[in-house]
């Protein structure tokens, strides 16, 4: 333990409750738990963010939209980097994550000896690493679900062969979702299940305004397990803006465009397309005759600081624009919160289910690619037609109106007295009881 950490430990009080965050080492997961850390720190509780040194550095570097004074309240505990971390292979990241049990357990034990209670908040895929919580009398853990509750519920029904009460018709509409994940990913997920029952409850990055029906269904499914549930999202920066170089050419161009006229195209940090698909996408966007900004970047490696680091433009308030998105839950929440309609192009894992939620249930988007045709290249004409319908048709106008209304309701849910703020207050009251 470093001198700085020893100093921070010495300031802990025996009657305090300390929070330990244990994110899965992937950018979207790092980001969500860092944002949650900032939220909880506003309750004047000590927060420890535990991860590999390179990933903690990555989380801080990419936290430009977060308030620096909030980041300063968080204590980052760096675990040593294994050599494997330089690999770009996601399976290698899984292997690395399975090496962290002992250093995480040691850190939690040290804190537990200095406070009244230590609360560990971790991702489902880090359940193996926090299992030693069960051996400490003053420690408890909570799983943070960074995917939609709808996805949690559907995966529970489809993969665990649990009957979806009242949802049989919905399940019939969904494709089998064969191919959403690999056998290796399923094996890794299965390896975490024996340690999930240790948790005292679940925190969901969603709002009852968005998913009340499925939150209720999950609570019914979990009631026999006596696991508490809190829907405290969307966990996003308080202000979706950046301290930007005002000479940025993208911003200069964007600020000159009419309102509601630009499509923002982004596929996250771990998605890659073939050259042929990139060409079709470019042609489709051009032939749609609609304005767009397309973020292009290298896919993240295990250590983004080895080799060339792509610098991305950070766009200002994109409210009133549209998104073309791979539909990971981070992107969906950002779009929903800003009241932005979505051109949904799911790629893998929970994304097809999120795409279904956005287009078929919330009805705030259009599907670019049907999951049943996932092996096919999406043609330029298909892309052109979807973009035109979303941005320049009566149907697209109705979709945008629903998106704007939902966005307003979601933003209100995070205000004082709103559904999500009440849930967060409830969680804090529970862990500090």
C-alpha positions in Angstrom: 0.0 0.0 0.0 1.4 3.4 -1.0 2.1 6.2 1.5 -0.8 8.2 0.1 -3.2 5.3 0.7 -1.9 4.8 4.2 -2.6 8.4 4.9 -6.1 8.1 3.5 -6.7 4.9 5.6 -5.5 6.8 8.7 -8.3 9.4 8.2 -11.0 6.7 8.3 -13.3 6.7 11.3 -14.4 3.6 13.1 -18.1 4.7 12.8 -17.8 5.3 9.1 -19.2 3.3 6.2 -16.7 3.0 3.4 -17.6 2.1 -0.2 -15.3 -0.1 -2.4 -16.0 0.0 -6.2 -14.8 -3.1 -8.2 -15.5 -2.5 -11.9 -15.0 -5.0 -14.7 -11.9 -3.8 -16.8 -13.7 -2.6 -19.9 -14.2 1.1 -20.8 -18.0 1.2 -20.6 -18.0 -0.6 -17.2 -15.1 1.6 -15.8 -17.0 4.7 -16.8 -20.4 3.7 -15.2 -18.9 2.8 -11.9 -16.8 5.9 -11.9 -19.9 8.0 -12.4 -21.7 6.1 -9.7 -18.7 6.8 -7.4 -19.1 10.5 -8.0 -22.9 10.3 -7.2 -22.3 8.5 -3.9 -19.4 10.7 -2.9 -21.9 13.6 -2.8 -23.3 11.9 0.4 -19.9 12.4 2.0 -19.0 8.8 2.1 -15.4 7.6 1.4 -15.2 5.9 -2.0 -12.4 3.6 -3.1 -12.1 2.7 -6.8 -10.2 -0.6 -7.1 -8.7 -1.8 -10.4 -5.6 -2.5 -12.4 -3.3 0.6 -12.5 -3.7 0.9 -16.3 -7.5 0.8 -16.1 -7.7 3.3 -13.2 -5.5 5.6 -15.3 -7.8 5.0 -18.3 -10.9 5.8 -16.3 -9.5 9.1 -15.1 -8.2 10.1 -18.5 -11.5 9.5 -20.2 -13.6 11.2 -17.4 -13.5 14.6 -19.0 -17.2 15.2 -18.7 -17.1 14.5 -14.9 -16.5 17.3 -12.4 -12.8 17.3 -11.4 -13.8 18.2 -7.8 -15.9 15.0 -7.7 -13.1 12.9 -9.1 -10.8 14.4 -6.5 -13.0 12.9 -3.7 -12.4 9.3 -5.0 -9.5 7.2 -3.8 -8.0 5.2 -6.6 -6.4 2.0 -5.5 -4.1 0.6 -8.2 -3.6 -3.2 -8.5 -0.4 -4.3 -10.2 -0.7 -4.8 -14.0 -0.1 -8.3 -15.3 1.8 -8.6 -18.5 -1.2 -10.1 -20.2 -3.0 -6.7 -20.0 -1.4 -5.4 -23.2 -3.4 -7.9 -25.3 -6.4 -6.7 -27.3 -8.1 -10.0 -26.8 -11.2 -9.7 -24.7 -10.8 -13.3 -23.4 -7.4 -12.3 -22.1 -9.0 -9.5 -20.1 -11.3 -12.1 -18.6 -8.2 -14.2 -17.7 -6.6 -11.2 -16.1 -9.7 -10.3 -14.1 -9.7 -13.8 -12.6 -6.2 -13.1 -11.0 -7.5 -10.3 -8.8 -9.2 -12.1 -6.0 -6.3 -12.0 -3.5 -5.3 -8.4 -3.9 -8.9 -7.2 -3.8 -9.6 -9.4 -0.7 -6.5 -8.0 1.0 -7.6 -4.4 0.4 -11.2 -5.1 1.6 -9.9 -6.7 4.8 -7.7 -3.7 5.5 -10.6 -1.3 5.2 -13.0 -3.5 7.1 -10.7 -3.4 10.1 -10.9 0.4 10.2 -14.6 1.2 9.7 -18.0 0.2 11.0 -19.1 -1.3 7.7 -17.5 -1.8 4.2 -19.8 -1.9 1.3 -18.5 -3.5 -1.9 -20.2 -2.5 -5.2 -19.1 -4.8 -8.0 -20.1 -5.9 -11.5 -21.6 -9.4 -12.0 -18.4 -10.4 -13.9 -16.3 -9.6 -10.8 -18.3 -11.8 -8.4 -15.5 -14.4 -8.1 -13.1 -11.7 -7.0 -15.2 -10.3 -4.2 -16.3 -13.7 -2.7 -14.2 -13.1 0.4 -16.7 -10.4 1.5 -18.7 -13.3 3.0 -16.0 -14.1 5.5 -16.0 -10.5 7.0 -18.6 -9.8 9.7 -18.9 -6.1 8.8 -18.8 -6.3 5.0 -21.6 -6.7 2.4 -21.7 -6.6 -1.3 -24.1 -5.3 -4.0 -24.1 -6.1 -7.7 -24.2 -3.2 -10.1 -26.0 -4.1 -13.3 -24.7 -1.9 -16.1 -27.2 -3.4 -18.6 -30.9 -2.7 -18.9 -33.3 -4.5 -16.6 -35.2 -5.6 -19.7 -32.0 -7.4 -20.8 -31.5 -8.9 -17.4 -35.1 -10.2 -17.5 -35.0 -11.5 -21.0 -31.6 -13.2 -20.5 -33.0 -14.8 -17.3 -36.0 -16.1 -19.2 -34.1 -17.3 -22.3 -30.8 -18.6 -21.0 -31.8 -19.8 -17.5 -35.0 -21.4 -18.9 -37.2 -19.5 -16.5 -40.8 -18.9 -17.4 -41.5 -15.3 -18.2 -44.8 -14.7 -16.5 -47.1 -12.5 -18.5 -44.4 -12.1 -21.1 -44.8 -15.2 -23.3 -46.1 -13.2 -26.3 -43.1 -10.8 -26.0 -40.7 -13.7 -25.9 -42.2 -15.1 -29.1 -41.5 -11.8 -30.9 -37.9 -11.9 -30.0 -35.4 -13.9 -32.0 -33.6 -16.7 -30.3 -30.6 -14.4 -30.0 -28.4 -17.2 -30.9 -25.0 -15.7 -31.5 -25.3 -12.8 -29.2 -22.3 -14.1 -27.3 -19.6 -16.7 -27.6 -19.2 -20.0 -25.8 -16.2 -18.6 -24.0 -18.2 -15.6 -22.8 -20.9 -18.0 -21.5 -18.3 -20.1 -19.7 -16.9 -17.0 -18.1 -20.3 -15.9 -17.0 -21.1 -19.3 -15.6 -17.9 -19.2 -13.6 -19.3 -16.1 -11.8 -22.7 -17.5 -10.9 -21.7 -19.5 -7.8 -20.5 -16.3 -6.1 -23.5 -14.0 -7.0 -25.7 -15.2 -4.1 -23.3 -13.6 -1.7 -24.7 -10.2 -2.6 -27.3 -8.4 -0.5 -29.0 -6.7 -3.4 -28.8 -5.2 -6.9 -28.3 -1.7 -8.2 -29.6 -1.0 -11.7 -28.5 1.7 -14.0 -31.9 2.6 -15.2 -35.0 4.5 -14.2 -38.5 3.4 -13.3 -39.6 5.9 -15.9 -38.0 3.8 -18.6 -38.4 0.2 -17.3 -41.0 0.1 -14.5 -42.7 -3.0 -15.8 -39.5 -5.0 -16.0 -38.1 -3.7 -12.7 -41.3 -5.0 -11.1 -40.9 -8.4 -12.9 -37.3 -8.7 -11.7 -38.3 -7.9 -8.2 -41.0 -10.6 -8.3 -38.4 -13.1 -9.6 -35.9 -12.2 -6.9 -38.3 -11.8 -4.0 -37.7 -15.4 -2.8 -33.9 -14.7 -2.7 -34.5 -11.7 -0.4 -32.3 -9.5 -2.6 -33.1 -5.8 -2.5 -33.4 -3.8 -5.7 -32.7 -0.1 -6.5 -33.1 1.6 -9.9 -31.0 4.7 -9.5 -30.2 5.6 -13.1 -29.5 7.0 -15.5 -26.0 7.3 -14.1 -24.6 10.0 -16.3 -22.6 13.2 -15.8 -24.7 15.9 -14.3 -23.9 18.0 -17.3 -23.4 16.4 -20.7 -20.8 18.8 -21.9 -17.0 19.0 -22.0 -14.3 21.6 -21.5 -13.6 21.8 -25.1 -11.2 23.5 -27.4 -13.6 26.0 -29.0 -11.6 25.8 -32.2 -12.6 22.2 -32.7 -13.6 21.9 -36.4 -16.4 19.4 -35.6 -18.0 21.9 -33.1 -17.5 24.8 -35.5 -19.4 22.9 -38.2 -22.0 21.5 -35.8 -22.9 24.9 -34.4 -23.7 26.2 -37.9 -26.3 23.5 -38.6 -30.0 23.9 -38.1 -31.6 22.3 -35.0 -32.5 18.6 -35.2 -30.6 18.2 -38.5 -27.5 16.2 -37.6 -27.1 12.4 -37.2 -24.4 11.4 -34.7 -22.8 8.0 -35.6 -20.8 6.1 -33.0 -20.3 2.4 -32.3 -18.4 2.5 -29.0 -15.0 1.3 -28.0 -15.0 -2.4 -28.8 -16.8 -2.6 -32.1 -15.1 -3.1 -35.5 -16.5 -3.3 -39.0 -15.1 -4.9 -42.2 -13.8 -2.6 -44.9 -16.8 -3.5 -47.0 -19.3 -2.6 -44.3 -17.5 0.7 -43.6 -17.8 1.5 -47.3 -21.6 0.7 -47.4 -22.1 2.8 -44.3 -20.3 5.7 -45.8 -22.3 5.4 -49.0 -25.6 5.1 -47.2 -24.9 8.2 -45.1 -23.9 10.2 -48.1 -26.9 9.0 -50.2 -29.3 9.9 -47.4 -28.5 13.5 -48.0 -28.7 14.1 -44.3 -26.1 15.9 -42.2 -24.0 13.6 -40.0 -20.9 13.4 -37.7 -19.2 10.0 -37.6 -16.8 9.1 -34.7 -14.1 6.8 -36.0 -11.5 5.3 -33.7 -9.3 2.2 -33.1 -10.9 -0.5 -31.0 -9.7 -0.5 -27.4 -6.8 -2.8 -26.5 -6.3 -4.2 -23.0 -3.9 -1.3 -22.4 -4.9 1.7 -24.4 -1.7 3.5 -23.5 0.6 1.1 -25.4 1.0 2.2 -29.0 -0.9 5.0 -30.7 -3.8 6.6 -28.8 -6.6 7.9 -30.9 -7.9 11.3 -29.8 -11.6 11.8 -30.3 -13.6 14.9 -30.7 -16.0 15.4 -27.8 -19.3 16.9 -29.1 -21.2 19.5 -27.2 -24.8 19.1 -26.1 -26.3 16.8 -28.7 -29.8 17.2 -27.5 -32.2 17.5 -30.4 -29.9 15.4 -32.7 -30.3 11.7 -33.6 -28.0 8.8 -32.9 -26.9 5.8 -35.0 -25.8 3.4 -32.2 -24.7 -0.1 -31.5 -27.1 0.0 -28.6 -24.9 -0.8 -25.7 -26.8 0.4 -22.6 -24.5 3.4 -22.0 -25.3 4.8 -25.4 -29.0 4.0 -25.1 -29.1 5.8 -21.7 -27.3 8.9 -23.1 -29.7 9.1 -26.0 -32.8 8.5 -23.9 -31.8 11.1 -21.3 -31.2 13.7 -24.0 -34.5 12.9 -25.7 -32.8 11.7 -28.9 -34.2 9.2 -31.3 -32.0 6.2 -32.2 -31.0 4.4 -35.4 -30.4 1.0 -33.7 -27.6 -1.2 -35.1 -26.9 -3.9 -32.4 -23.7 -5.9 -32.7 -23.5 -8.4 -29.8 -24.3 -9.4 -26.2 -27.2 -7.4 -24.7 -27.3 -4.9 -27.7 -29.9 -6.8 -29.8 -32.2 -6.9 -26.7 -31.6 -3.2 -26.1 -32.4 -2.6 -29.7 -35.7 -4.4 -29.3 -36.5 -2.3 -26.2 -35.7 1.0 -28.0 -37.6 0.2 -31.2 -40.5 -2.1 -30.2 -41.3 -1.2 -26.6 -40.2 2.4 -26.1 -40.7 3.2 -29.8 -38.1 5.9 -29.8 -36.0 4.4 -32.7 -35.8 2.4 -35.9 -33.8 -0.7 -36.5 -31.0 -0.5 -39.1 -30.2 -4.2 -39.1 -32.4 -7.1 -38.2 -30.6 -9.5 -35.8 -31.7 -12.4 -38.0 -29.5 -11.0 -40.8 -26.5 -10.3 -38.6 -24.1 -12.2 -40.9 -25.0 -10.1 -43.9 -23.4 -6.7 -44.8 -26.0 -4.0 -44.4 -26.4 -2.3 -47.8 -26.0 1.4 -48.4 -29.6 1.5 -49.6 -30.9 0.1 -46.3 -28.9 2.6 -44.3 -30.0 5.4 -46.5 -33.7 4.5 -46.1 -33.5 4.2 -42.4 -31.7 7.5 -42.0 -34.2 9.3 -44.2 -37.2 7.8 -42.4 -35.8 8.7 -39.0 -34.7 12.3 -39.9 -37.0 13.4 -42.7 -40.4 11.7 -42.5 -43.7 12.0 -40.5 -43.0 8.7 -38.8 -39.5 10.0 -37.8 -41.2 13.1 -36.4 -43.5 11.0 -34.2 -40.5 8.9 -33.0 -38.6 12.1 -32.1 -41.6 13.5 -30.2 -41.8 10.3 -28.1 -38.0 10.4 -27.5 -38.2 14.1 -26.4 -41.1 13.3 -24.0 -39.3 10.3 -22.5 -36.1 12.3 -22.1 -37.8 15.0 -20.2 -39.4 12.5 -17.8 -36.1 10.7 -17.3 -34.3 13.9 -16.5 -37.0 14.8 -14.0 -36.6 11.4 -12.3 -33.0 12.3 -11.3 -34.1 15.6 -9.7 -34.9 16.0 -6.0 -38.2 14.1 -5.4 -37.9 12.2 -8.7 -38.1 8.4 -8.9 -34.4 7.7 -9.4 -33.3 10.2 -6.7 -35.6 8.6 -4.2 -34.1 5.2 -5.1 -30.6 6.5 -4.6 -31.5 8.1 -1.3 -33.0 4.7 -0.3 -29.8 2.8 -1.2 -27.7 5.2 0.8 -30.0 5.0 3.8 -29.8 1.2 3.6 -26.0 0.9 3.5 -25.5 3.5 6.3 -28.2 2.0 8.6 
